[in-house]
Amino acid sequence: MRIAGPRAPWRGVAAAIAVAAITVGSAAAQDAATTAVQTDAAAAATPPAVAGPLTVELNKFEDGEGGGCRAFFLFRNETGLTLDAFEMSLAILDREGVIDRLLTIDAAPIPVARTTLKLFEIPQTACDGISEILFHDLAACRPQNADEMACFDFIDLVSRTSAPLVK
């Protein structure tokens, strides 16, 4: 049945109102989606909260093969975060205080609420020839399921050897 007469123009208006409602609804949905994306981006940009320190302890030296030195490090992770990436750069200073070599050491993973032992070889350097180890850079620090973050401030350094471990 066809509507004739004065009611026919309202059919076009009703269609226009329906289109406008869909457009407004679509814009509202788009605004909501944009807000959700912005919220997710802000959450990703906010670094995870750190509960306590990550203690890096130079526990002992042991003479290695070929005149090198084996360094035993303990990592006590009280941060509340498992670290999937943790790469530290160390400067090894000789008895005169001169930088003998630079080492980049990948200590990951470092599980949360645990103490982890890691052994690293310092090649061609006798243990008694090391006067100090400088923790001068952190090339990577990334918590599990999160972005890289600045970790230097919550790292505590300890040495039980004759060579101090310093920042």
Residue frames relative to the residue before (quaternion, step in Angstrom):
aa qw qx qy qz dx dy dz
M 1.0000 0.0000 0.0000 0.0000 0.00 0.00 0.00
R 0.2684 -0.7711 0.5637 0.1250 3.48 -0.92 0.95
I 0.3416 -0.7153 0.5717 0.2118 3.56 -1.02 0.86
A 0.0684 -0.7995 0.5968 -0.0013 3.48 -0.82 1.06
G 0.7040 0.4720 -0.3364 0.4104 3.50 -1.25 0.21
P 0.8410 -0.2463 0.1505 0.4577 3.56 -1.27 -0.50
R 0.6194 0.5655 -0.3621 0.4067 3.61 1.12 -0.41
A 0.5314 0.6718 -0.3973 0.3292 3.62 1.06 -0.53
P 0.6612 0.5000 -0.3543 0.4327 3.69 0.83 -0.71
W 0.6082 0.5755 -0.3607 0.4108 3.63 1.09 -0.54
R 0.5557 0.6045 -0.3951 0.4119 3.54 1.15 -0.52
G 0.6614 0.4947 -0.2963 0.4796 3.61 0.95 -0.79
V 0.6417 0.5127 -0.3197 0.4724 3.58 1.02 -0.78
A 0.6385 0.5232 -0.3270 0.4601 3.58 0.98 -0.85
A 0.6470 0.5077 -0.3164 0.4728 3.58 0.97 -0.81
A 0.6453 0.5168 -0.3181 0.4641 3.59 0.98 -0.83
I 0.6447 0.5067 -0.3220 0.4732 3.59 1.01 -0.82
A 0.6385 0.5246 -0.3248 0.4601 3.59 0.98 -0.82
V 0.6511 0.5019 -0.3076 0.4791 3.61 0.95 -0.84
A 0.6484 0.5111 -0.3173 0.4665 3.58 0.98 -0.87
A 0.6464 0.5153 -0.3252 0.4593 3.60 0.96 -0.81
I 0.6482 0.5010 -0.3166 0.4780 3.59 0.97 -0.82
T 0.6493 0.5154 -0.3137 0.4631 3.58 0.97 -0.86
V 0.6617 0.4880 -0.3072 0.4792 3.60 0.92 -0.89
G 0.6466 0.5126 -0.3174 0.4674 3.57 0.97 -0.85
S 0.6446 0.5185 -0.3101 0.4685 3.54 1.02 -0.83
A 0.6507 0.5028 -0.3128 0.4754 3.60 0.97 -0.83
A 0.6434 0.5079 -0.3265 0.4705 3.60 0.99 -0.79
A 0.6438 0.5088 -0.3191 0.4742 3.58 0.99 -0.81
Q 0.6451 0.5107 -0.3203 0.4696 3.57 1.01 -0.82
D 0.6365 0.5170 -0.3287 0.4686 3.61 0.98 -0.81
A 0.6521 0.5097 -0.3126 0.4661 3.59 0.95 -0.86
A 0.6533 0.5054 -0.3141 0.4682 3.59 0.96 -0.82
T 0.6436 0.5160 -0.3195 0.4663 3.58 0.99 -0.85
T 0.6464 0.5123 -0.3162 0.4687 3.60 0.96 -0.86
A 0.6452 0.5194 -0.3216 0.4588 3.59 0.97 -0.83
V 0.6511 0.5031 -0.3114 0.4753 3.60 0.96 -0.85
Q 0.6557 0.5022 -0.3153 0.4674 3.59 0.95 -0.85
T 0.6398 0.5174 -0.3214 0.4687 3.60 1.01 -0.80
D 0.6489 0.5058 -0.3144 0.4736 3.59 0.98 -0.84
A 0.6501 0.5098 -0.3145 0.4675 3.60 0.98 -0.83
A 0.6511 0.5026 -0.3205 0.4698 3.60 0.96 -0.81
A 0.6401 0.5145 -0.3253 0.4687 3.59 1.00 -0.79
A 0.6622 0.4960 -0.3069 0.4704 3.59 0.98 -0.80
A 0.6736 0.4968 -0.2941 0.4615 3.60 1.05 -0.74
T 0.6284 0.5136 -0.3361 0.4778 3.61 1.18 -0.48
P 0.3677 -0.7434 0.5038 0.2416 3.59 -0.58 1.07
P 0.5804 -0.5838 0.4267 0.3744 3.58 -1.12 0.57
A 0.5308 -0.6219 0.4691 0.3337 3.57 -1.14 0.64
V 0.2726 -0.7549 0.5804 0.1378 3.54 -1.04 0.86
A 0.3556 -0.7790 0.4864 0.1735 3.57 -0.70 1.14
G 0.8065 -0.0679 0.0931 0.5798 3.60 1.02 -0.72
P 0.7139 -0.4729 0.3069 0.4154 3.56 -1.26 -0.18
L 0.2915 -0.6343 0.6636 0.2688 3.46 -1.45 0.13
T 0.1536 -0.7963 0.5810 0.0691 3.58 -0.48 1.19
V 0.1291 -0.7534 0.6432 0.0457 3.54 -0.86 1.09
E 0.0440 -0.8217 0.5671 -0.0366 3.54 -0.49 1.25
L 0.2662 -0.6962 0.6449 0.1690 3.54 -0.93 0.99
N 0.1916 -0.8584 0.4700 0.0750 3.57 -0.03 1.33
K 0.7866 -0.2011 0.1341 0.5681 3.58 0.91 -0.84
F 0.3370 -0.6766 0.6125 0.2312 3.49 -1.44 0.29
E 0.0238 -0.7624 0.6462 0.0232 3.52 -1.24 0.55
D 0.5055 -0.6423 0.4735 0.3281 3.57 -0.91 0.89
G 0.2233 -0.7883 0.5647 0.0993 3.54 -0.90 1.00
E 0.6835 -0.4593 0.3660 0.4335 3.51 -1.32 -0.10
G 0.8255 0.2558 -0.1807 0.4695 3.56 -1.16 0.57
G 0.6641 -0.5334 0.3081 0.4237 3.59 1.11 0.57
G 0.5136 0.6430 -0.4151 0.3879 3.56 1.25 0.26
C 0.3881 -0.6939 0.5581 0.2374 3.52 -1.35 -0.05
R 0.2462 -0.7445 0.6035 0.1446 3.56 -0.97 0.91
A 0.1590 -0.7886 0.5912 0.0571 3.57 -0.78 1.08
F 0.2177 -0.7606 0.6028 0.1034 3.55 -0.93 1.01
F 0.0658 -0.8000 0.5964 -0.0030 3.57 -0.66 1.14
L 0.1766 -0.7363 0.6424 0.1188 3.53 -1.13 0.75
F 0.1431 -0.7659 0.6236 0.0634 3.56 -0.99 0.91
R 0.0824 -0.7879 0.6102 0.0092 3.58 -0.53 1.21
N 0.1183 -0.8433 0.5242 0.0046 3.53 -0.25 1.33
E 0.0500 0.7978 -0.5930 0.0971 3.55 -0.33 1.33
T 0.3752 0.7742 -0.4405 0.2566 3.58 1.27 0.38
G 0.4400 -0.6660 0.4813 0.3622 3.57 1.14 -0.59
L 0.7024 0.4077 -0.2399 0.5319 3.58 1.34 0.04
T 0.3354 -0.6723 0.6109 0.2496 3.56 -1.09 0.70
L 0.2400 -0.7767 0.5671 0.1321 3.57 -0.82 0.96
D 0.2481 -0.7899 0.5507 0.1064 3.55 -0.55 1.23
A 0.7601 0.1623 -0.1173 0.6182 3.57 1.25 -0.41
F 0.1940 0.7462 -0.6195 0.1472 3.57 -0.90 0.97
E 0.1073 0.7986 -0.5718 0.1541 3.52 -0.19 1.35
M 0.0724 -0.8246 0.5611 -0.0050 3.56 -0.51 1.21
S 0.2749 -0.7388 0.5969 0.1492 3.50 -1.17 0.72
L 0.0933 -0.8158 0.5706 -0.0095 3.55 -0.71 1.15
A 0.2187 -0.7231 0.6375 0.1513 3.55 -1.16 0.71
I 0.2232 -0.7697 0.5890 0.1042 3.57 -0.77 1.09
L 0.1659 -0.8008 0.5720 0.0632 3.57 -0.64 1.16
D 0.4110 -0.7127 0.5151 0.2403 3.58 -0.97 0.89
R 0.7647 -0.3885 0.2618 0.4425 3.59 -1.29 -0.02
E 0.6804 0.4570 -0.2914 0.4932 3.61 1.14 -0.47
G 0.5484 -0.6333 0.3886 0.3836 3.60 1.26 0.01
V 0.5060 0.6303 -0.4177 0.4150 3.58 1.28 0.31
I 0.5079 -0.6435 0.4723 0.3239 3.56 -0.97 0.83
D 0.2622 -0.7836 0.5527 0.1083 3.52 -0.67 1.19
R 0.7809 -0.1627 0.1388 0.5869 3.56 0.99 -0.88
L 0.3278 -0.6927 0.6049 0.2164 3.50 -1.38 0.35
L 0.0830 -0.7893 0.6079 0.0246 3.54 -0.98 0.90
T 0.1620 -0.7313 0.6502 0.1271 3.55 -1.09 0.73
I 0.0812 -0.8213 0.5638 -0.0308 3.52 -0.65 1.20
D 0.2350 -0.7534 0.6027 0.1183 3.52 -0.87 1.05
A 0.0942 -0.8362 0.5402 0.0034 3.58 -0.38 1.25
A 0.4753 0.6916 -0.4320 0.3303 3.61 1.24 -0.01
P 0.6006 -0.1838 -0.7745 -0.0754 1.48 -2.21 1.14
I 0.2276 -0.7273 0.6277 0.1584 3.53 -1.30 0.46
P 0.2610 -0.8103 0.5055 0.1405 3.58 -0.20 1.28
V 0.5627 -0.6115 0.4544 0.3210 3.53 -1.21 0.66
A 0.8624 0.1394 -0.1116 0.4737 3.55 -1.24 0.68
R 0.6279 0.4890 -0.3492 0.4947 3.57 1.08 0.75
T 0.3193 -0.6696 0.6222 0.2501 3.50 -1.37 0.28
T 0.1086 -0.8100 0.5763 0.0011 3.54 -0.74 1.13
L 0.2680 -0.7487 0.5887 0.1451 3.57 -1.02 0.89
K 0.0094 0.7702 -0.6371 0.0278 3.56 -0.95 0.96
L 0.1937 -0.7674 0.6030 0.1004 3.57 -1.03 0.88
F 0.0390 -0.7957 0.6043 -0.0105 3.55 -0.99 0.92
E 0.3586 -0.7223 0.5567 0.1993 3.53 -1.05 0.84
I 0.1502 -0.7239 0.6657 0.1011 3.54 -1.05 0.86
P 0.2442 -0.8323 0.4778 0.1391 3.59 -0.03 1.28
Q 0.8730 0.1397 -0.1025 0.4558 3.51 -1.32 0.61
T 0.6399 0.4568 -0.3429 0.5141 3.57 1.13 0.65
A 0.3536 -0.7351 0.5406 0.2058 3.56 -0.69 1.11
C 0.5830 -0.6084 0.4075 0.3521 3.57 -1.02 0.77
D 0.7033 0.4564 -0.2850 0.4646 3.60 0.92 -0.81
G 0.6121 0.5421 -0.3515 0.4560 3.59 1.27 -0.01
I 0.5937 0.5558 -0.3650 0.4532 3.61 1.29 0.04
S 0.1903 -0.8043 0.5552 0.0934 3.57 -0.68 1.11
E 0.7985 -0.0442 0.0765 0.5955 3.58 1.12 -0.62
I 0.1655 -0.7433 0.6342 0.1336 3.55 -1.25 0.49
L 0.2011 -0.7882 0.5773 0.0705 3.53 -0.74 1.17
F 0.2439 -0.7227 0.6343 0.1261 3.56 -0.79 1.12
H 0.0150 0.8828 -0.4678 0.0392 3.56 0.19 1.26
D 0.8141 0.0689 -0.0441 0.5749 3.61 1.14 -0.29
L 0.2139 -0.7267 0.6373 0.1415 3.49 -1.28 0.53
A 0.2511 -0.8227 0.4966 0.1160 3.55 -0.11 1.33
A 0.8015 0.0069 0.0087 0.5978 3.59 1.13 -0.61
C 0.1357 0.7391 -0.6534 0.0914 3.53 -1.09 0.85
R 0.1847 0.7919 -0.5542 0.1779 3.54 -0.32 1.28
P 0.3545 -0.7253 0.5516 0.2096 3.56 -0.72 1.08
Q 0.6444 -0.5188 0.4007 0.3937 3.53 -1.26 0.47
N 0.8561 0.0496 -0.0867 0.5071 3.58 -0.96 1.00
A 0.6497 0.4603 -0.3315 0.5061 3.60 1.06 0.71
D 0.5911 -0.5635 0.4452 0.3672 3.52 -1.36 0.14
E 0.6866 -0.4271 0.3793 0.4498 3.55 -1.34 0.22
M 0.0268 -0.7997 0.5996 0.0158 3.57 -1.08 0.64
A 0.5448 -0.5861 0.4834 0.3550 3.56 -1.30 0.34
C 0.0757 -0.8422 0.5338 -0.0115 3.57 -0.48 1.20
F 0.4519 0.7417 -0.4272 0.2514 3.57 1.23 -0.40
D 0.6793 0.5344 -0.2975 0.4056 3.60 0.94 -0.89
F 0.7577 0.3652 -0.2331 0.4879 3.64 1.01 -0.55
I 0.5019 0.6179 -0.4401 0.4154 3.58 1.24 0.42
D 0.1419 -0.7555 0.6361 0.0672 3.55 -0.92 1.02
L 0.2090 -0.7914 0.5666 0.0943 3.57 -0.95 0.90
V 0.0134 -0.7736 0.6325 -0.0372 3.55 -1.04 0.90
S 0.0561 -0.7767 0.6245 0.0599 3.58 -1.16 0.62
R 0.1851 -0.7617 0.6132 0.0977 3.55 -1.01 0.90
T 0.5646 0.5692 -0.3885 0.4542 3.57 1.29 0.29
S 0.6689 -0.4752 0.3773 0.4295 3.55 -1.31 -0.04
A 0.6843 0.4422 -0.2714 0.5124 3.59 1.26 -0.37
P 0.3667 -0.7329 0.5228 0.2346 3.61 -0.64 1.02
L 0.2736 -0.6989 0.6356 0.1809 3.55 -1.29 0.61
V 0.0370 0.8390 -0.5336 0.1005 3.59 -0.39 1.25
K 0.4412 -0.6432 0.5516 0.2957 3.55 -1.36 0.38
